[in-house]
Amino acid sequence: MMNRLLLIITICLGSIPKLNAQNNIGLMKIDRRNFADTIPVRFVGHRILLDVRIGKRTETFWFDTGCSHTLLFDFRDFDVIPKEWKKSVDASGKLGQTLNCVIPEMQIGTTVVHNATATTAPFGSLMDIVRKTERVYGCIGADFVSDGRAVKIDIKNKRIILTDKPEIFYGEAAVSLPFKSSANCPYLMVEPFRGVRDYAIFDTGSKPLLLLGDNMMRQIYGKRKISKDILRQTIDQTIGSDASGLFGQQSEMPKILYQLEALKLGGITLSNTLANNTTGKTRLGTELFDYTSVIIDYSSNTFGLIPYKDETAIEVHNPIDNVSFSLRNGEFYVSNVWPKSVAFAKGVRTGMRLEAIDGDRKNLTERYFHIAETEAKGHILTIDGIETER
């Protein structure tokens, strides 16, 4: 069973650092009517990348349906108007302050938006490294596709199609299921274990197919006795952390790894899905695009799936991150390592420091971040004198 736990080591960005509804700045108003805009995207390291023009400058942004609105990593990069500081909560549940600003003109695809409101990340955050190493300057959030619009996320053909005519997608989805919208973001009901259900945010800023949030874990461990069904699907346990937000690192907590026999999304069943717990909300991530395209219709709150293969039973191959790193004082330290992994057997433990990549100690922060974000393999990492292959 554990042979699917490949040695994959990533920075602990369980999802793109984002903000929730406590900084509710409303919907993005698009003046176009009766339109369908095909927007080219790139899919790199399970991130959806698209070009965004703000003023006269065009840069790469992440497309993130788990972020309620546009996020600029540094508002000084663009011609925007700073407004006011607001309290916000990041993906780790930490409270902080962010600056709201107005974007006089922004273009995505052929769609031009005027006077959109955005939030800017605090200076000195992890997003500074993203700007430097990946040349990514922000996130386009769910407000771009909500407000009665519909979007088809078609990674196989490297595009998203945004429209205010959802009927153009009618009949395409093999399976449809309802979702609820909160702070512009879509939430689907999932039931990974019998009798354990929760709304999961469909989060294109999160890579793992499924992360089990606090409410899900309370259902599992709030009972006097854990069911045999759950115990049978539990394959590893440790103490660590794997999520980082705009305002800091997640605290250490018990981490549990499951291999789910059947994760059902409407009439589609995903078998052998590897999933672990995290803080905050339950999340469905971009590994879903390894198997299906998605249609999100905000006019009817319908979520459609178009599997690449004409089948309703899909066997999943989503290798888990056996070792996670957190960034502290400009250096990477192991924040989580699964005991049944190769890395643990070699002696890697929580708290150890990344010392070299391929024997080179220079520019470790930028080099490792790039390797993790692009999911590059074949590199030798030295962790407190222990060499292991990525």
Beta strands, then each sheet from edge to edge (+ up, - down):
strand 1: 9-11
strand 2: 36-40
strand 3: 42-44
strand 4: 47-54
strand 5: 57-63
strand 6: 71-72
strand 7: 81-89
strand 8: 95-108
strand 9: 111-120
strand 10: 136-140
strand 11: 150-154
strand 12: 159-163
strand 13: 175-178
strand 14: 180-182
strand 15: 185-193
strand 16: 196-202
strand 17: 210-212
strand 18: 234-240
strand 19: 244-245
strand 20: 248-249
strand 21: 253-260
strand 22: 263-265
strand 23: 268-271
strand 24: 273-277
strand 25: 282-284
strand 26: 292-297
strand 27: 302-307
strand 28: 313-315
strand 29: 323-328
strand 30: 331-337
strand 31: 354-357
strand 32: 380-383
strand 33: 386-389
sheet 1: 1+ 29+ 30-
sheet 2: 2+ 12- 11+ 26- 27+ 13-
sheet 3: 3+ 4- 5+ 10+ 6- 9- 8+ 7-
sheet 4: 14+ 15- 16+ 25+ 17- 24- 21+ 18-
sheet 5: 19+ 20-
sheet 6: 22+ 23- 28-
sheet 7: 31+ 32- 33+
end
